[in-house]
């Protein structure tokens, strides 16, 4: 127990924590992220309606304005959409889908990209040439265009969106990890492990991988926001998640159709939530980049 207490005291007294407390942007970003994590975890139990339950829809209450506007009702704080769904409940459930897709896409693409980057950087030669040429070709096209092409081939669905985002995102991780691996491979501890006869697989996993995690974490944090934006764009264009389980992007799209009719809340509020989530992630990502990569300061 004393050892654990000492480690905790050392952590809270560390330079990282000190810099975090002194960085207002990082604190704001963390508060935003923690708030939306709370919404994802507990939000569905706090709202009055399940927007996916057809029996709970109240069509007579369609397009109710927010509670503080004339014609609004207290039970619909942010108003309702065209099907009588409580917009607050729809945003809560949509936030869960958008965040989970962003996190899952980050995990899958980082796993694939980091593996390919380690192979390309460590082995070099033909492996490096093939993997990096594929990456260069993919980077010559906009990410959204590639995702649109894949979704047109796969069809709508959360799993299809996840596959498309993974195919789009692995390149960034592969290039980042490859560059770090090339640098680490030249260091003495790797050469000593090679001279000791350790298998290449053990050298990569035990020695190189732990030392390339820092830039990988930075990229992964920022990429979550990118994935959320791409998913929102796909859903807005009608090729993302199914309409039966709308994400934030699909909520924006549904509201955009009636935006010019004065029913602005159906599109604006989901859009503001997307902006806040990505804003918070980027603030925290910038802090992690500066702290974990001092050369970028």
SERO-4910 file (N, C-alpha, C, O; in steps of 0.05 Angstrom, whole numbers):
BEGIN
 pado doro    nc1    nc2    nc3   cac1   cac2   cac3    cc1    cc2    cc3    oc1    oc2    oc3
  Unk    A     16    -24      0      0      0      0     17     25      0     11     44    -15
  Unk    A     38     27     17     55     51     16     67     56    -12     70     79    -20
  Unk    A     74     34    -26     86     37    -52     65     50    -71     72     67    -87
  Unk    A     40     41    -70     19     52    -87     15     82    -80     12     98    -99
  Unk    A     16     89    -54     12    117    -47     35    134    -57     31    156    -66
  Unk    A     59    123    -56     82    138    -66     80    143    -96     86    164   -106
  Unk    A     71    122   -111     67    125   -140     46    146   -146     49    162   -164
  Unk    A     24    145   -130      3    165   -135     13    194   -129      7    212   -144
  Unk    A     28    196   -108     39    223   -101     59    232   -123     59    256   -130
  Unk    A     75    213   -133     94    220   -154     79    229   -179     88    247   -193
  Unk    A     57    215   -185     42    223   -209     31    251   -207     33    267   -225
  Unk    A     17    256   -184      5    282   -181     25    305   -179     18    328   -183
  Unk    A     50    298   -172     71    318   -170     87    320   -196    107    335   -197
  Unk    A     80    304   -216     96    303   -240     93    328   -257     74    343   -253
  Unk    A    112    332   -275    111    355   -293     87    354   -311     75    375   -318
  Unk    A     79    330   -319     56    327   -337     31    338   -324     16    353   -336
  Unk    A     26    330   -299      2    340   -285      4    370   -280    -16    384   -282
  Unk    A     27    379   -273     31    408   -268     25    424   -294     10    444   -293
  Unk    A     35    415   -316     30    428   -342      0    427   -349    -11    445   -361
  Unk    A    -12    404   -343    -41    401   -349    -57    421   -333    -75    434   -344
  Unk    A    -51    424   -307    -66    442   -291    -62    471   -299    -79    488   -296
  Unk    A    -39    477   -311    -32    504   -320    -43    510   -348    -42    533   -357
  Unk    A    -53    490   -361    -62    493   -389    -93    494   -389   -106    473   -387
  Unk    A   -104    518   -392   -133    520   -391   -147    506   -415   -169    496   -412
  Unk    A   -133    506   -438   -145    492   -461   -148    463   -456   -169    451   -463
  Unk    A   -128    450   -444   -129    422   -438   -151    416   -418   -165    396   -420
  Unk    A   -154    433   -398   -175    429   -378   -202    431   -391   -220    415   -385
  Unk    A   -206    452   -407   -232    455   -421   -238    431   -439   -260    420   -438
  Unk    A   -218    422   -454   -222    398   -471   -229    374   -455   -246    358   -463
  Unk    A   -215    370   -432   -221    346   -416   -249    348   -404   -263    327   -403
  Unk    A   -257    371   -395   -284    374   -384   -305    367   -405   -325    354   -399
  Unk    A   -301    377   -429   -320    371   -451   -322    341   -456   -343    330   -459
  Unk    A   -298    329   -458   -297    300   -464   -310    284   -441   -326    265   -447
  Unk    A   -303    290   -416   -315    276   -393   -345    279   -393   -360    260   -387
  Unk    A   -355    303   -399   -383    308   -399   -397    290   -420   -418    278   -414
  Unk    A   -386    288   -444   -399    272   -464   -396    242   -459   -413    226   -467
  Unk    A   -374    234   -446   -372    206   -437   -394    200   -417   -406    178   -417
  Unk    A   -399    219   -399   -421    216   -380   -448    213   -394   -465    197   -387
  Unk    A   -451    230   -415   -476    229   -430   -479    201   -444   -501    190   -443
  Unk    A   -457    191   -455   -458    165   -468   -465    143   -448   -480    125   -454
  Unk    A   -453    145   -425   -456    123   -405   -483    124   -391   -496    103   -388
  Unk    A   -492    147   -383   -516    149   -367   -539    164   -380   -561    163   -370
  Unk    A   -534    178   -402   -554    194   -414   -580    180   -420   -601    191   -414
  Unk    A   -579    156   -433   -605    143   -440   -623    137   -416   -647    135   -419
  Unk    A   -611    135   -392   -628    131   -368   -639    157   -357   -655    157   -339
  Unk    A   -629    180   -367   -637    206   -357   -658    220   -374   -672    237   -365
  Unk    A   -660    212   -400   -680    224   -417   -707    210   -416   -708    187   -407
  Unk    A   -727    224   -424   -755    213   -420   -764    195   -442   -785    182   -439
  Unk    A   -750    194   -464   -760    179   -488   -737    164   -501   -714    174   -503
  Unk    A   -744    140   -511   -726    125   -528   -733    131   -557   -753    122   -567
  Unk    A   -716    147   -571   -724    155   -598   -725    132   -618   -735    135   -640
  Unk    A   -714    109   -611   -715     86   -629   -740     68   -624   -745     50   -640
  Unk    A   -755     75   -603   -780     60   -598   -803     73   -611   -812     95   -603
  Unk    A   -814     61   -632   -836     73   -647   -860     78   -630   -874     98   -633
  Unk    A   -864     61   -610   -888     64   -593   -886     89   -576   -907    100   -567
  Unk    A   -862    100   -571   -859    123   -554   -861    149   -570   -861    171   -558
  Unk    A   -862    148   -596   -864    172   -612   -891    185   -610   -912    171   -608
  Unk    A   -891    212   -610   -916    227   -607   -918    245   -631   -908    268   -631
  Unk    A   -931    236   -653   -932    250   -678   -946    277   -675   -941    295   -691
  Unk    A   -964    279   -656   -979    304   -652   -960    326   -642   -967    350   -643
  Unk    A   -937    319   -632   -918    338   -621   -895    344   -640   -874    353   -632
  Unk    A   -899    338   -666   -878    342   -686   -870    371   -688   -887    389   -687
  Unk    A   -844    376   -690   -833    403   -694   -840    422   -672   -845    446   -677
  Unk    A   -841    412   -647   -845    430   -625   -819    446   -621   -797    435   -621
  Unk    A   -821    473   -617   -797    489   -612   -785    483   -585   -797    471   -568
  Unk    A   -760    493   -580   -748    489   -553   -765    502   -532   -782    519   -537
  Unk    A   -761    493   -507   -779    500   -485   -780    530   -480   -801    540   -471
  Unk    A   -759    545   -486   -758    573   -480   -770    591   -502   -772    615   -499
  Unk    A   -779    579   -524   -791    594   -546   -821    592   -544   -832    573   -532
  Unk    A   -836    611   -556   -865    609   -557   -874    583   -570   -865    576   -591
  Unk    A   -893    570   -557   -903    544   -567   -888    520   -557   -896    497   -561
  Unk    A   -865    525   -543   -850    503   -532   -862    491   -507   -879    504   -494
  Unk    A   -854    467   -500   -864    454   -476   -840    446   -459   -819    438   -469
  Unk    A   -843    447   -432   -821    440   -414   -810    412   -417   -787    407   -412
  Unk    A   -827    394   -426   -818    366   -428   -800    362   -453   -786    342   -455
  Unk    A   -801    381   -471   -783    380   -495   -764    404   -493   -769    425   -505
  Unk    A   -743    401   -478   -724    423   -473   -713    434   -499   -711    458   -502
  Unk    A   -704    416   -517   -693    425   -542   -712    423   -566   -704    426   -589
  Unk    A   -737    417   -560   -757    415   -581   -759    386   -591   -748    368   -580
  Unk    A   -773    383   -614   -777    356   -626   -771    358   -655   -769    379   -667
  Unk    A   -769    334   -668   -765    333   -697   -791    327   -711   -813    328   -699
  Unk    A   -790    319   -736   -814    315   -752   -830    291   -744   -853    288   -752
  Unk    A   -818    272   -729   -832    248   -720   -842    251   -691   -852    231   -680
  Unk    A   -838    274   -680   -846    278   -652   -826    267   -632   -833    264   -608
  Unk    A   -802    261   -641   -781    252   -623   -770    275   -607   -765    296   -617
  Unk    A   -766    270   -581   -752    289   -564   -724    293   -575   -708    274   -576
  Unk    A   -717    318   -583   -691    323   -595   -668    318   -576   -647    309   -584
  Unk    A   -673    324   -550   -652    319   -530   -646    289   -528   -623    281   -527
  Unk    A   -667    273   -528   -663    244   -527   -649    234   -552   -632    217   -551
  Unk    A   -657    245   -575   -644    237   -600   -614    244   -600   -598    228   -610
  Unk    A   -608    267   -590   -580    276   -589   -564    258   -570   -541    250   -576
  Unk    A   -576    251   -547   -562    233   -528   -556    206   -541   -533    196   -539
  Unk    A   -575    194   -554   -571    168   -567   -553    171   -591   -536    154   -596
  Unk    A   -555    193   -606   -538    198   -629   -509    202   -621   -491    193   -635
  Unk    A   -505    216   -598   -478    220   -588   -465    193   -581   -441    189   -587
  Unk    A   -480    175   -570   -469    149   -563   -460    135   -589   -438    123   -589
  Unk    A   -475    135   -610   -468    122   -635   -443    135   -647   -424    121   -655
  Unk    A   -443    162   -648   -421    176   -661   -394    171   -646   -374    166   -658
  Unk    A   -395    173   -619   -371    169   -603   -361    140   -605   -337    135   -607
  Unk    A   -379    121   -603   -371     93   -605   -359     87   -632   -339     72   -634
  Unk    A   -370     98   -653   -359     93   -680   -331    106   -681   -312     94   -692
  Unk    A   -328    130   -671   -302    144   -671   -281    128   -656   -258    125   -665
  Unk    A   -288    118   -632   -269    103   -616   -262     76   -629   -239     68   -629
  Unk    A   -283     62   -639   -278     36   -652   -261     39   -677   -243     23   -681
  Unk    A   -266     60   -693   -250     64   -717   -221     71   -709   -203     63   -723
  Unk    A   -218     87   -688   -191     93   -679   -176     68   -671   -152     65   -678
  Unk    A   -189     51   -656   -176     26   -646   -168      8   -670   -146     -1   -671
  Unk    A   -187      4   -688   -182    -15   -710   -161     -4   -729   -142    -18   -737
  Unk    A   -163     22   -736   -144     33   -755   -116     36   -743    -96     32   -757
  Unk    A   -115     42   -717    -88     44   -704    -75     17   -702    -51     14   -705
  Unk    A    -91     -4   -696    -80    -31   -695    -69    -40   -721    -46    -50   -723
  Unk    A    -84    -36   -743    -74    -44   -769    -51    -26   -778    -31    -35   -788
  Unk    A    -55      1   -775    -34     19   -784     -8     16   -769     13     17   -781
  Unk    A    -10     12   -743     15      9   -727     29    -17   -735     54    -17   -736
  Unk    A     14    -38   -739     27    -63   -747     41    -61   -774     64    -69   -776
  Unk    A     28    -49   -793     41    -45   -820     64    -25   -818     84    -29   -832
  Unk    A     62     -5   -801     84     14   -798    108      1   -785    131      7   -793
  Unk    A    104    -16   -766    126    -30   -753    140    -49   -773    164    -50   -774
  Unk    A    124    -63   -789    135    -81   -809    151    -65   -830    174    -72   -837
  Unk    A    140    -43   -840    153    -27   -860    179    -14   -850    199    -14   -863
  Unk    A    178     -4   -825    201     10   -814    223     -9   -806    246     -3   -809
  Unk    A    216    -32   -795    236    -51   -785    249    -67   -807    273    -70   -809
  Unk    A    232    -79   -824    243    -97   -845    253    -82   -870    271    -90   -883
  Unk    A    240    -59   -876    248    -44   -899    245    -59   -925    228    -77   -927
  Unk    A    261    -52   -945    261    -67   -970    234    -68   -984    220    -48   -986
  Unk    A    227    -92   -993    202    -95  -1008    178    -89   -991    159    -77  -1001
  Unk    A    178    -98   -966    155    -92   -948    151    -62   -946    128    -53   -949
  Unk    A    172    -47   -941    170    -18   -938    159     -6   -964    142     12   -964
  Unk    A    170    -15   -987    162     -4  -1013    133     -8  -1019    119     11  -1027
  Unk    A    123    -32  -1015     95    -38  -1021     76    -23  -1003     57    -11  -1012
  Unk    A     81    -25   -976     63    -12   -957     62     18   -961     41     30   -961
  Unk    A     85     31   -964     86     60   -966     76     70   -993     64     91   -995
  Unk    A     79     54  -1014     68     63  -1040     37     62  -1039     24     80  -1050
  Unk    A     27     41  -1026     -3     40  -1023    -12     64  -1006    -32     76  -1013
  Unk    A      3     70   -985     -4     93   -969     -3    119   -985    -20    137   -982
  Unk    A     18    123  -1001     21    147  -1017     -2    150  -1037    -13    172  -1040
  Unk    A    -10    128  -1050    -32    129  -1068    -58    137  -1054    -73    154  -1064
  Unk    A    -62    125  -1031    -87    131  -1016    -87    160  -1007   -109    173  -1007
  Unk    A    -65    171   -998    -64    198   -989    -67    219  -1011    -72    242  -1005
  Unk    A    -65    210  -1036    -70    229  -1058    -99    234  -1063   -106    252  -1078
  Unk    A   -117    219  -1049   -146    223  -1052   -157    234  -1025   -146    226  -1004
  Unk    A   -177    251  -1026   -189    260  -1001   -201    236   -985   -213    218   -997
  Unk    A   -199    237   -959   -209    215   -942   -239    211   -946   -248    189   -947
  Unk    A   -254    233   -948   -283    231   -950   -290    218   -977   -310    202   -978
  Unk    A   -275    223   -998   -282    211  -1024   -277    181  -1023   -293    166  -1033
  Unk    A   -256    172  -1010   -251    144  -1007   -273    131   -990   -283    109   -997
  Unk    A   -280    144   -969   -302    133   -952   -328    131   -967   -343    112   -964
  Unk    A   -334    151   -983   -358    151   -999   -358    128  -1019   -378    114  -1023
  Unk    A   -335    124  -1032   -333    102  -1051   -337     75  -1037   -351     58  -1048
  Unk    A   -325     71  -1014   -328     46   -999   -356     42   -990   -367     19   -992
  Unk    A   -369     63   -980   -397     60   -971   -416     54   -994   -436     40   -990
  Unk    A   -410     65  -1017   -427     59  -1041   -424     30  -1048   -443     18  -1060
  Unk    A   -401     18  -1042   -397    -11  -1048   -408    -29  -1026   -419    -50  -1032
  Unk    A   -405    -20  -1001   -414    -37   -979   -443    -34   -972   -456    -53   -964
  Unk    A   -454    -10   -975   -481     -4   -966   -482      8   -938   -461     10   -925
  Unk    A   -505     17   -930   -508     30   -904   -505     10   -881   -510    -14   -884
  Unk    A   -498     20   -858   -495      3   -834   -472     12   -816   -452     22   -826
  Unk    A   -475      9   -790   -454     18   -772   -429      2   -777   -407     13   -777
  Unk    A   -431    -24   -781   -407    -41   -787   -394    -32   -813   -369    -33   -815
  Unk    A   -410    -24   -833   -398    -15   -858   -383     11   -855   -362     15   -866
  Unk    A   -395     29   -838   -381     54   -833   -355     49   -819   -334     62   -825
  Unk    A   -355     31   -800   -330     24   -785   -309     13   -804   -285     21   -801
  Unk    A   -316     -4   -822   -297    -15   -841   -286      7   -859   -262      8   -864
  Unk    A   -303     25   -868   -295     46   -886   -275     65   -871   -255     73   -882
  Unk    A   -282     72   -846   -264     90   -831   -238     77   -825   -217     91   -825
  Unk    A   -238     51   -820   -213     37   -816   -195     37   -840   -171     42   -839
  Unk    A   -208     33   -864   -193     33   -889   -182     61   -895   -160     64   -907
  Unk    A   -196     81   -886   -187    109   -891   -165    117   -871   -146    131   -879
  Unk    A   -167    108   -846   -150    119   -825   -124    105   -820   -106    117   -808
  Unk    A   -120     80   -830    -95     65   -823    -70     79   -833    -49     76   -822
  Unk    A    -73     95   -855    -49    106   -868    -34    125   -849     -9    124   -848
  Unk    A    -49    142   -834    -36    161   -817    -19    147   -795      3    155   -789
  Unk    A    -31    126   -784    -16    111   -763      8     97   -775     29     96   -763
  Unk    A      5     85   -799     27     71   -811     51     89   -816     73     82   -810
  Unk    A     46    113   -827     68    131   -833     81    141   -807    105    144   -806
  Unk    A     65    147   -787     75    157   -762     93    136   -749    115    142   -740
  Unk    A     83    111   -747     98     90   -733    122     82   -750    143     76   -738
  Unk    A    120     82   -776    143     75   -793    166     95   -788    189     86   -785
  Unk    A    160    121   -787    181    140   -782    194    137   -755    219    138   -753
  Unk    A    178    132   -735    190    127   -708    206    101   -707    226    100   -693
  Unk    A    196     81   -721    211     55   -721    238     58   -735    257     46   -726
  Unk    A    239     73   -757    264     77   -771    285     90   -752    308     84   -753
  Unk    A    275    109   -735    293    122   -717    301    104   -694    325    103   -687
  Unk    A    283     88   -683    289     70   -661    307     47   -670    324     38   -654
  Unk    A    304     39   -695    319     16   -704    349     21   -704    365      2   -703
  Unk    A    357     46   -706    385     53   -707    398     56   -680    422     61   -678
  Unk    A    382     54   -659    393     59   -632    407     34   -621    402     11   -630
  Unk    A    423     38   -601    441     17   -591    425     -6   -578    433    -29   -581
  Unk    A    404      0   -565    389    -22   -551    377    -41   -571    375    -65   -564
  Unk    A    369    -32   -594    359    -50   -615    381    -66   -627    379    -90   -631
  Unk    A    403    -53   -632    426    -67   -644    437    -88   -624    447   -109   -632
  Unk    A    436    -82   -598    445   -101   -578    426   -125   -577    435   -148   -574
  Unk    A    400   -120   -579    381   -142   -580    385   -160   -605    383   -184   -603
  Unk    A    391   -147   -627    397   -163   -652    422   -179   -649    423   -202   -657
  Unk    A    442   -167   -637    468   -182   -633    464   -205   -613    479   -225   -615
  Unk    A    445   -202   -594    440   -224   -575    425   -247   -587    421   -267   -575
  Unk    A    416   -243   -612    401   -265   -626    372   -266   -620    359   -286   -626
  Unk    A    360   -245   -609    331   -245   -605    316   -245   -631    325   -231   -650
  Unk    A    294   -260   -633    278   -260   -658    268   -232   -664    263   -216   -646
  Unk    A    265   -226   -690    255   -200   -698    228   -193   -685    223   -170   -678
  Unk    A    211   -213   -683    184   -208   -672    186   -198   -643    172   -180   -635
  Unk    A    204   -210   -627    207   -202   -599    220   -174   -598    213   -158   -581
  Unk    A    238   -168   -616    251   -142   -616    230   -120   -622    229    -99   -610
  Unk    A    212   -126   -641    192   -107   -649    172   -103   -626    166    -80   -619
  Unk    A    162   -125   -614    141   -123   -594    152   -113   -567    140    -96   -554
  Unk    A    175   -123   -559    185   -116   -532    201    -90   -531    201    -77   -510
  Unk    A    215    -84   -552    233    -61   -551    224    -37   -568    225    -14   -558
  Unk    A    216    -42   -592    210    -19   -610    181     -8   -604    178     16   -602
  Unk    A    162    -26   -602    134    -18   -599    130      1   -575    117     22   -578
  Unk    A    141     -6   -551    137     13   -528    148     41   -533    138     60   -522
  Unk    A    168     43   -550    181     68   -555    169     84   -578    176    107   -583
  Unk    A    149     72   -592    135     87   -613    106     93   -605     91    103   -621
  Unk    A     99     86   -580     72     90   -571     65    120   -567     42    128   -570
  Unk    A     85    136   -560     80    164   -554     68    179   -578     46    190   -576
  Unk    A     81    178   -602     68    192   -625     43    178   -633     24    191   -644
  Unk    A     41    152   -629     16    137   -636     -7    147   -619    -29    150   -629
  Unk    A     -3    152   -593    -24    161   -576    -34    189   -584    -58    195   -584
  Unk    A    -15    206   -592    -22    233   -600    -39    232   -625    -60    246   -627
  Unk    A    -30    217   -645    -46    215   -670    -73    202   -665    -93    212   -676
  Unk    A    -74    182   -648    -99    168   -643   -119    187   -630   -143    186   -636
  Unk    A   -110    204   -612   -128    222   -598   -141    242   -618   -165    246   -618
  Unk    A   -125    253   -635   -135    273   -655   -152    259   -676   -172    271   -685
  Unk    A   -145    234   -683   -160    221   -704   -189    214   -696   -206    210   -713
  Unk    A   -194    212   -670   -222    206   -661   -240    228   -671   -262    222   -682
  Unk    A   -232    253   -668   -248    275   -678   -251    274   -709   -273    280   -719
  Unk    A   -230    267   -723   -231    264   -752   -251    243   -760   -267    247   -778
  Unk    A   -251    220   -747   -269    199   -753   -298    207   -748   -316    200   -763
  Unk    A   -303    221   -726   -330    231   -720   -340    249   -742   -363    248   -750
  Unk    A   -323    267   -752   -330    285   -773   -336    271   -799   -355    277   -813
  Unk    A   -319    251   -806   -324    236   -831   -350    220   -829   -365    219   -848
  Unk    A   -354    207   -806   -379    192   -802   -403    211   -804   -424    204   -817
  Unk    A   -401    235   -793   -423    254   -794   -428    263   -823   -451    266   -832
  Unk    A   -406    266   -838   -409    274   -866   -422    252   -882   -439    257   -899
  Unk    A   -414    227   -877   -426    204   -891   -456    202   -885   -472    198   -903
  Unk    A   -463    205   -860   -491    203   -852   -507    227   -864   -530    224   -872
  Unk    A   -495    250   -865   -508    274   -876   -514    269   -906   -534    278   -916
  Unk    A   -496    255   -919   -500    250   -948   -517    225   -953   -523    219   -976
  Unk    A   -526    212   -931   -545    190   -934   -533    163   -938   -546    145   -946
  Unk    A   -506    161   -934   -493    135   -939   -479    125   -913   -460    109   -915
  Unk    A   -488    134   -890   -475    126   -865   -491    106   -850   -498     84   -860
  Unk    A   -497    113   -825   -512     95   -808   -541     93   -817   -551    112   -830
  Unk    A   -556     72   -810   -584     69   -819   -601     90   -805   -595     99   -783
  Unk    A   -623     97   -818   -641    117   -807   -655    108   -782   -666    124   -767
  Unk    A   -656     82   -778   -669     72   -753   -653     77   -728   -664     77   -706
  Unk    A   -627     82   -731   -609     89   -709   -592    112   -716   -568    109   -721
  Unk    A   -603    136   -718   -588    159   -728   -566    168   -710   -569    169   -686
  Unk    A   -543    175   -722   -521    187   -708   -525    218   -709   -546    227   -719
  Unk    A   -506    233   -698   -509    262   -698   -510    273   -726   -524    292   -732
  Unk    A   -494    261   -744   -493    270   -772   -520    267   -786   -529    284   -801
  Unk    A   -533    245   -781   -559    240   -793   -581    258   -781   -599    267   -795
  Unk    A   -578    265   -755   -596    284   -743   -593    312   -756   -613    325   -761
  Unk    A   -569    319   -762   -564    345   -776   -577    344   -803   -589    364   -812
  Unk    A   -574    322   -817   -585    319   -844   -615    321   -843   -627    334   -860
  Unk    A   -628    307   -824   -657    307   -822   -667    335   -816   -688    344   -827
  Unk    A   -653    350   -800   -661    377   -794   -655    397   -816   -668    417   -819
  Unk    A   -634    391   -831   -626    409   -853   -648    412   -874   -651    432   -887
  Unk    A   -663    390   -878   -684    390   -898   -706    411   -892   -720    420   -910
  Unk    A   -709    419   -866   -730    438   -859   -717    463   -846   -731    479   -834
  Unk    A   -691    466   -850   -677    488   -837   -688    515   -847   -691    534   -831
  Unk    A   -693    518   -873   -702    543   -884   -731    549   -878   -742    570   -885
  Unk    A   -745    529   -866   -773    533   -858   -776    545   -830   -798    548   -820
  Unk    A   -754    553   -818   -754    564   -791   -752    544   -769   -752    551   -746
  Unk    A   -749    518   -776   -746    497   -756   -717    492   -751   -707    469   -753
  Unk    A   -702    513   -743   -673    512   -742   -662    493   -721   -641    482   -724
  Unk    A   -677    489   -699   -667    473   -677   -662    444   -684   -645    431   -672
  Unk    A   -677    434   -703   -674    405   -710   -647    399   -722   -638    376   -722
  Unk    A   -633    420   -733   -607    416   -745   -585    429   -729   -562    418   -728
  Unk    A   -590    452   -717   -570    467   -704   -559    453   -679   -535    452   -675
  Unk    A   -577    443   -662   -568    431   -637   -550    406   -641   -530    404   -628
  Unk    A   -558    387   -659   -539    365   -665   -512    375   -676   -491    363   -670
  Unk    A   -513    396   -693   -488    406   -704   -471    418   -683   -446    415   -683
  Unk    A   -483    432   -663   -467    444   -641   -454    422   -625   -431    425   -616
  Unk    A   -468    400   -620   -457    378   -605   -433    366   -619   -412    360   -607
  Unk    A   -435    362   -646   -412    352   -661   -388    371   -658   -365    363   -654
  Unk    A   -394    397   -660   -372    417   -658   -359    416   -631   -334    417   -629
  Unk    A   -375    413   -609   -364    413   -582   -347    388   -578   -325    389   -566
  Unk    A   -356    365   -588   -341    340   -584   -314    342   -598   -293    336   -586
  Unk    A   -314    350   -623   -289    352   -638   -271    374   -627   -247    371   -626
  Unk    A   -283    396   -618   -268    417   -605   -253    407   -580   -230    413   -576
  Unk    A   -268    393   -563   -256    383   -539   -233    363   -544   -212    363   -532
  Unk    A   -238    345   -564   -217    325   -571   -193    339   -582   -170    331   -575
  Unk    A   -196    360   -598   -173    374   -610   -158    389   -589   -133    390   -590
  Unk    A   -172    401   -570   -158    415   -548   -140    396   -532   -117    402   -527
  Unk    A   -151    373   -525   -136    353   -510   -114    342   -527    -92    337   -517
  Unk    A   -119    337   -552    -99    326   -570    -76    345   -574    -53    336   -575
  Unk    A    -81    371   -575    -59    391   -578    -42    391   -553    -17    393   -555
  Unk    A    -54    388   -530    -38    387   -505    -21    362   -504      3    364   -498
  Unk    A    -32    339   -511    -17    314   -511      6    315   -531     28    306   -526
  Unk    A      1    328   -554     22    330   -574     45    347   -564     68    339   -567
  Unk    A     39    369   -551     60    386   -540     75    373   -517    100    376   -515
  Unk    A     61    357   -500     74    345   -477     89    319   -484    111    315   -474
  Unk    A     78    303   -502     91    278   -508    111    280   -531    128    262   -535
  Unk    A    109    302   -547    128    307   -568    140    334   -564    132    353   -578
  Unk    A    159    337   -545    170    364   -539    182    378   -564    183    402   -565
  Unk    A    191    362   -584    203    374   -608    183    391   -623    191    408   -639
  Unk    A    157    386   -619    136    400   -634    128    426   -620    111    441   -630
  Unk    A    139    431   -597    131    456   -582    141    481   -597    137    503   -588
***
